[in-house]
Amino acid sequence: MLTKVNLIDTIAALSTAHGPGAIGILRVSGSNTLSIATSLLYKNNSPLTKDFILNNTRSAIFCDFYVEDKAFDQIVFSFFKSPHSYTGEDLAEFHFHGNPILLKKALQTILSVGARPALQGEFTKRSYINGKCTLTQAEAIGRLIESRSRYELELAQKNVFGQITQLASKIRSDLLSLKAECEAEIDFSTEDLTFESLEERKTRMIELNNLCQKLLRDSKRAESLIMKSTVVLFGAPNTGKSSLMNLLIGKDRSIISDVPGTTRDYIAEEISLDGIPIRLVDTAGIRETQDKIEKMGIERSEREADAANVRLILIDTSQEFSKSDFLNEFGSRLYGSILVANKVDIAHKSWNRTILASLKTDFQSELVEVSCKSHFGLAELLLLLKQKLSDSDQGDDLVLLEERQTYHIEAIHRHLSTAILLLETQTPAEIYIQEINYALHEIGEVNGHIDNEEVLGRIFSKFCVGK
């Protein structure tokens, strides 16, 4: 949890990734930023003055960074005057050459002349406290940095640009409208005025409650889409599952042998396919066996195959192929699978691609011929796999709620459900309006200002230090 900080302090941190690079950026924010810059930066052997920096705000200034009165590095310096900065405070960025030893020394120097090390997420926390971003946008920035896939990145980008903020604002506006109508009826019940019917009010409540439920459903689906997709290699023994596994992950992870039953249990590895996180699983060969241990491994493999996002069912084309036997063994799992006809470089004379052509229609599956030995067909297989995984990522209309946001939307759903039930049982408006008030408080917590340091600590402790 973040400790409570004094926002008068000036903070500094490395804002680029650790390790060697072309550029390393140190970020400084707070009231001492300008004085730190003037004490360390020189141009043409003369210190940069306060007036020069203020006359060149938001510009790239090429200058020298001094350590112990000696030129240390040639850098690009940018100064952003409060409130026109990321944090809303005076903020500066020092662009050094990206040597970790150099950056460490430069940061120590900045800390020695008026700054302290920034805590996790403290730059973004100050941005939120100073009104430069909403809490939902701040949370989205954290996810934007940590996104594990293209799809998660796109969802985070939506939230950075205010999608959740806009939806929360709509819910709040609708709740306020309901509250105003209820209060008017309570306050002017004796007047000769016309109010909306209870049925109309109930309809508005139901529509708003449905919106909250849709948000929760969409977010749950979005979360499932950004989780690692499981791709299972499935098939009879010696079809080349382990060879394909090693080829896809780029190392010898599975044992390769001509002896059937070498893989006794499934083996899983995590890889990334063009930004798509994948859990790749090599399974035990499916066959009839009396070996208890192998049988347990086969049962586990079948469970993995049944739960997989994509199944790659391998076929050994070097052996004579029986379509009927194949359907009896794998028919229930062929739907939507990719059939991988392996060992085509040594294919049996009976092998013909048209043998399985009908399965593409019957089971909506795909067929690709490969050779793990020569890498033939691997590019086509990877393309098919990416298409399969991308198809499961179709959800342009989805939103992604963080855990805290989900909690508050669920609470609004409960309060609206209670209000609807009370209205249906003809409970006086004075009572069910309290549920609307509770819901208003909850939606205020989504976008509104939170002073609870423990809550803010949980949110920003997930950020990297330089953000």
C-alpha positions in Angstrom: 0.0 0.0 0.0 1.2 3.5 -0.8 2.1 5.6 2.2 0.6 9.0 2.6 2.8 11.6 0.8 3.2 15.3 1.0 2.4 16.7 -2.5 4.7 19.7 -1.8 7.6 17.3 -2.1 9.4 17.1 -5.4 9.7 13.5 -6.7 12.0 11.9 -9.3 12.3 8.5 -11.0 13.4 6.6 -14.1 10.4 6.6 -16.4 11.8 4.3 -19.1 12.4 0.5 -18.8 15.3 -0.7 -16.8 18.3 -1.9 -18.8 20.5 -0.6 -21.7 18.8 1.5 -24.4 19.3 4.4 -26.8 17.5 6.8 -24.4 16.7 6.8 -20.7 14.3 9.3 -19.3 14.3 10.7 -15.8 11.1 12.5 -14.7 10.9 15.1 -12.0 7.7 16.7 -10.6 7.1 19.2 -7.9 7.8 22.7 -6.7 11.6 22.3 -6.7 11.7 21.1 -10.4 12.9 24.4 -11.8 15.6 25.0 -9.2 16.9 21.4 -9.7 17.2 22.1 -13.4 19.0 25.4 -13.1 21.5 23.8 -10.6 22.4 20.9 -12.9 22.0 22.1 -16.6 24.5 24.1 -18.6 24.5 25.3 -22.2 27.7 26.7 -23.8 29.4 26.3 -20.4 26.9 28.6 -18.7 24.1 27.5 -16.3 20.6 27.5 -17.8 18.7 30.3 -16.2 15.2 30.3 -14.8 14.0 32.9 -17.4 15.5 30.9 -20.3 13.7 27.7 -19.2 10.4 29.5 -18.7 10.7 31.1 -22.1 11.2 27.7 -23.6 8.5 25.6 -21.9 7.3 22.5 -23.7 10.4 22.7 -25.9 13.3 20.3 -26.4 16.5 22.0 -25.0 19.8 20.5 -25.9 22.2 21.0 -23.0 24.8 19.5 -20.7 24.0 17.7 -17.4 26.6 18.4 -14.8 27.6 16.2 -11.8 30.0 17.6 -9.2 30.7 20.7 -11.4 31.7 18.5 -14.4 29.9 17.7 -17.7 28.4 14.3 -17.3 26.2 13.8 -20.4 24.7 15.7 -23.3 20.9 15.5 -22.9 17.6 16.8 -24.2 15.6 18.6 -21.5 11.9 19.6 -21.5 10.1 21.6 -18.9 6.3 21.8 -18.4 5.0 24.6 -16.3 2.1 23.9 -13.8 -0.7 23.3 -14.5 0.1 22.3 -18.1 1.8 19.1 -17.3 1.0 15.4 -16.8 0.9 15.8 -13.0 -0.5 19.3 -13.0 2.7 20.4 -11.2 6.0 21.8 -12.5 7.4 18.8 -14.4 10.6 18.1 -16.3 12.0 15.3 -18.3 15.7 14.6 -18.7 16.5 12.5 -21.8 19.9 10.8 -21.2 21.8 8.2 -23.1 20.4 4.9 -22.0 23.3 3.4 -20.0 21.9 2.1 -16.6 25.1 3.1 -14.7 24.9 6.7 -16.1 21.1 6.9 -15.3 21.6 5.7 -11.8 24.3 8.3 -11.1 22.2 11.1 -12.7 19.2 10.1 -10.6 21.3 10.2 -7.4 22.5 13.7 -8.4 18.9 14.9 -8.9 17.9 13.4 -5.5 20.9 15.2 -3.8 19.7 18.6 -4.9 16.1 18.7 -3.8 14.0 15.7 -4.8 13.1 12.3 -3.3 12.5 9.0 -5.0 8.9 8.6 -6.3 6.7 5.9 -5.0 4.9 3.4 -7.2 2.3 5.2 -9.4 3.0 8.6 -7.7 3.2 10.6 -10.9 -0.2 9.4 -12.0 -1.6 9.7 -8.5 -0.6 13.4 -8.5 -2.2 13.7 -11.9 -5.5 12.4 -10.5 -5.4 14.5 -7.3 -4.6 17.6 -9.3 -7.6 17.0 -11.6 -5.6 16.1 -14.7 -7.4 12.8 -15.2 -10.3 10.9 -13.7 -9.8 7.9 -11.5 -11.0 5.6 -14.2 -8.5 7.1 -16.7 -5.7 6.7 -14.1 -6.6 3.0 -13.7 -6.6 2.6 -17.4 -3.1 4.0 -17.7 -1.9 1.2 -15.4 -3.5 -1.4 -17.6 -2.3 0.3 -20.8 1.3 -0.2 -19.6 0.8 -3.8 -18.5 -1.3 -5.0 -21.4 -0.4 -8.5 -22.3 -2.2 -8.6 -25.7 -3.3 -6.4 -28.5 -6.9 -6.8 -27.5 -6.2 -5.8 -23.8 -4.3 -2.8 -25.1 -7.3 -1.7 -27.2 -9.6 -2.0 -24.2 -7.2 0.0 -22.1 -7.0 2.7 -24.8 -10.8 3.0 -24.8 -10.7 3.7 -21.0 -7.8 6.1 -21.2 -9.9 8.2 -23.6 -12.8 8.2 -21.2 -15.2 5.4 -22.2 -15.9 4.3 -18.6 -16.0 7.9 -17.5 -18.7 8.6 -20.2 -20.7 5.6 -19.2 -20.5 6.4 -15.5 -21.6 10.0 -16.3 -24.6 8.7 -18.2 -25.6 6.4 -15.3 -25.2 9.3 -12.9 -27.3 11.6 -15.1 -30.1 9.0 -15.3 -30.0 8.5 -11.5 -30.2 12.2 -10.9 -33.2 12.4 -13.2 -34.9 9.6 -11.3 -34.1 11.2 -8.0 -35.4 14.6 -9.1 -38.7 13.1 -10.4 -39.2 11.2 -7.1 -38.4 14.2 -4.9 -40.7 16.5 -6.9 -43.5 14.0 -6.4 -42.8 13.9 -2.7 -42.5 17.6 -2.2 -45.5 18.6 -4.4 -47.8 15.7 -3.8 -50.6 18.0 -2.8 -50.2 20.3 -5.8 -52.2 19.9 -8.9 -49.2 18.7 -11.0 -48.7 15.8 -13.4 -45.8 13.4 -12.8 -44.7 10.4 -14.7 -46.7 7.2 -14.1 -45.2 4.5 -11.8 -45.0 2.3 -14.8 -43.0 4.8 -16.7 -40.7 5.3 -13.7 -40.3 1.5 -13.4 -39.4 1.3 -17.1 -36.7 3.9 -16.6 -35.3 2.0 -13.6 -35.3 -1.3 -15.5 -33.5 0.2 -18.5 -30.9 1.7 -16.2 -30.5 -1.5 -14.3 -30.2 -3.4 -17.6 -27.4 -1.0 -18.6 -25.5 -1.9 -15.4 -26.0 -5.6 -16.0 -24.8 -5.2 -19.6 -21.6 -3.4 -18.4 -20.9 -6.2 -16.0 -21.5 -9.0 -18.6 -19.4 -7.2 -21.2 -16.6 -6.7 -18.8 -16.7 -10.3 -17.7 -16.5 -11.4 -21.3 -13.7 -8.9 -22.0 -11.7 -10.3 -19.1 -12.1 -13.8 -20.5 -10.9 -12.7 -23.9 -7.7 -11.1 -22.6 -6.8 -14.2 -20.6 -4.3 -16.5 -22.1 -5.8 -18.6 -24.9 -5.2 -22.3 -24.4 -4.0 -24.1 -27.5 -3.9 -27.9 -27.1 -1.9 -30.3 -29.3 -4.1 -33.4 -29.4 -3.9 -36.8 -31.3 -2.7 -40.4 -31.3 0.8 -41.3 -30.1 3.7 -40.6 -32.4 1.8 -38.1 -34.6 4.4 -35.4 -33.9 2.7 -33.4 -31.1 5.9 -33.0 -29.1 8.0 -32.1 -32.2 5.4 -29.4 -33.1 5.4 -28.2 -29.5 9.2 -27.8 -29.5 9.0 -26.1 -32.8 6.4 -23.5 -31.8 8.1 -22.6 -28.5 11.6 -22.6 -30.0 13.2 -25.0 -27.6 13.3 -28.7 -26.6 10.6 -28.8 -24.0 8.8 -32.1 -24.8 10.6 -35.4 -25.1 10.6 -36.8 -28.6 10.7 -40.5 -29.1 9.5 -43.2 -31.5 8.2 -45.2 -28.5 4.5 -44.7 -28.1 3.3 -43.2 -24.8 6.5 -41.1 -24.1 4.3 -38.2 -23.0 2.5 -39.5 -19.9 0.9 -36.2 -18.9 0.3 -32.8 -20.5 3.1 -30.2 -20.7 2.2 -26.5 -20.8 4.3 -23.5 -21.9 3.3 -19.9 -22.3 4.2 -18.1 -25.5 3.2 -14.9 -27.4 1.9 -15.1 -31.0 2.0 -11.6 -32.5 1.0 -10.1 -29.1 -1.6 -12.8 -28.4 -0.7 -14.6 -25.1 -1.0 -18.4 -25.5 -0.9 -21.3 -23.1 0.4 -24.1 -25.4 -0.3 -27.6 -24.2 1.3 -30.9 -25.4 -0.8 -33.8 -24.4 -0.4 -37.5 -24.0 -1.1 -39.6 -27.1 -4.7 -40.9 -27.2 -4.9 -44.7 -27.3 -6.2 -47.7 -25.5 -3.8 -48.6 -22.7 -3.6 -50.8 -19.6 -0.9 -48.6 -18.0 -2.6 -46.9 -15.1 -0.2 -43.9 -15.1 -0.5 -43.4 -18.9 -4.3 -43.8 -18.6 -4.4 -41.0 -16.0 -2.3 -38.8 -18.3 -4.7 -39.4 -21.2 -7.7 -38.5 -19.1 -6.0 -35.2 -18.1 -5.1 -34.6 -21.7 -8.8 -35.1 -22.7 -9.9 -32.6 -20.1 -7.4 -30.0 -21.4 -8.6 -30.6 -25.0 -12.2 -30.1 -24.0 -11.5 -26.8 -22.2 -9.1 -25.5 -25.0 -9.8 -22.3 -27.0 -8.2 -24.0 -30.0 -7.4 -27.7 -30.6 -4.7 -28.8 -33.0 -5.5 -32.4 -33.8 -2.5 -34.1 -35.3 -2.5 -36.8 -38.0 0.5 -39.0 -38.9 0.3 -39.0 -42.7 3.3 -41.5 -42.8 0.9 -44.2 -41.7 -2.1 -45.6 -43.6 -5.1 -43.5 -42.7 -8.5 -44.8 -41.8 -11.1 -42.0 -41.8 -13.7 -44.1 -40.0 -11.3 -45.0 -37.2 -10.3 -41.3 -37.0 -13.9 -40.2 -36.7 -14.6 -42.8 -34.0 -11.6 -41.6 -32.0 -11.8 -37.8 -32.4 -15.2 -37.1 -33.9 -16.6 -35.4 -30.8 -13.7 -33.0 -30.6 -13.3 -32.1 -34.3 -15.8 -29.2 -34.3 -13.9 -26.0 -34.9 -10.5 -27.7 -34.6 -7.4 -27.3 -36.9 -6.5 -30.7 -38.4 -2.7 -30.8 -38.7 -1.5 -33.5 -41.2 2.1 -34.0 -40.1 5.0 -35.8 -41.7 3.9 -34.9 -45.3 7.5 -35.2 -46.4 7.3 -38.9 -45.8 3.5 -39.3 -46.4 2.1 -42.8 -47.0 1.2 -43.5 -50.6 -2.5 -43.7 -49.5 -2.5 -40.1 -48.1 -4.6 -37.7 -50.1 -5.7 -34.3 -48.8 -9.2 -34.8 -50.1 -9.7 -37.6 -47.6 -10.6 -35.1 -44.9 -12.1 -32.4 -47.1 -15.6 -33.2 -46.0 -14.7 -32.5 -42.4 -14.2 -28.8 -43.1 -17.9 -28.5 -43.8 -19.2 -31.1 -41.3 -17.2 -29.9 -38.4 -16.3 -26.3 -39.5 -12.6 -27.3 -39.1 -9.5 -26.4 -41.0 -6.8 -28.7 -42.5 -3.2 -27.8 -43.0 -0.3 -30.1 -44.1 3.0 -29.7 -42.3 6.4 -31.2 -41.8 8.0 -30.6 -38.4 11.3 -31.8 -39.9 11.4 -29.4 -42.9 9.1 -26.7 -41.4 6.9 -27.0 -44.5 3.4 -25.6 -43.8 4.4 -24.0 -40.5 3.7 -20.4 -41.7 0.2 -21.5 -42.9 -0.5 -23.2 -39.6 0.5 -20.1 -37.6 -1.7 -18.0 -39.8 -4.7 -20.3 -39.2 -4.0 -20.3 -35.5 -3.8 -16.5 -35.4 -7.1 -16.3 -37.3 -8.8 -18.6 -34.8 -7.5 -16.7 -31.8 -8.4 -13.3 -33.4 -11.9 -14.6 -34.2 -12.4 -15.2 -30.5 -11.2 -11.6 -29.8 -14.1 -10.0 -31.6 -15.6 -7.7 -29.1 -15.3 -4.1 -30.3 -18.4 -3.1 -28.3 -17.1 -4.5 -25.0 -15.8 -2.5 -22.1 -13.3 -3.5 -19.4 -14.0 -2.7 -15.8 -11.3 -2.8 -13.1 -12.1 -4.6 -9.9 -13.0 -1.5 -8.0 -15.3 -0.3 -10.8 -17.0 -3.7 -11.0 -17.7 -3.5 -7.2 -19.5 -0.2 -7.5 -21.5 -1.1 -10.6 -22.6 -4.3 -8.9 -23.7 -2.2 -5.9 -25.7 0.1 -8.2 -27.4 -3.0 -9.8 -28.4 -4.3 -6.3 -29.8 -0.9 -5.2 -31.8 -0.5 -8.4 -33.1 -4.0 -8.2 -34.3 -3.2 -4.6 -35.9 0.1 -5.7 -37.8 -1.7 -8.5 -39.1 -4.3 -6.1 -40.2 -1.7 -3.7 -41.9 0.3 -6.4 -43.7 -2.9 -7.6 -45.1 -3.5 -4.1 -46.4 0.1 -4.1 -43.9 1.2 -1.4 -43.9 5.0 -0.9 -41.4 7.0 -2.9 -39.8 8.3 0.3 -38.5 4.8 0.9 -37.3 3.6 -2.5 -35.7 7.0 -3.2 -33.1 6.0 -0.6 -32.0 3.2 -2.9 -31.5 5.7 -5.7 -29.4 7.8 -3.3 -27.3 4.8 -2.4 -26.8 4.1 -6.1 -25.8 7.8 -6.7 -23.1 7.5 -4.0 -21.8 4.3 -5.7 -21.5 5.9 -9.2 -19.8 8.9 -7.6 -17.1 6.5 -6.4 -16.4 5.4 -10.0 -15.4 8.8 -11.3 -15.5 11.0 -8.3 -12.8 12.1 -6.0 -11.6 9.5 -3.5 -9.8 10.8 -0.4 -9.4 7.3 1.2 -5.6 6.8 1.2 -6.0 3.0 1.5 -8.2 2.9 -1.7 -5.8 5.1 -3.6 -2.9 3.0 -2.4 -4.4 -0.2 -3.8 -5.0 1.4 -7.1 -1.6 3.1 -7.7 0.6 0.4 -6.1 0.1 -1.6 -9.2 1.9 1.0 -11.3 5.6 1.1 -12.1 7.7 3.7 -10.1 8.2 6.1 -13.0 4.5 6.3 -13.8 
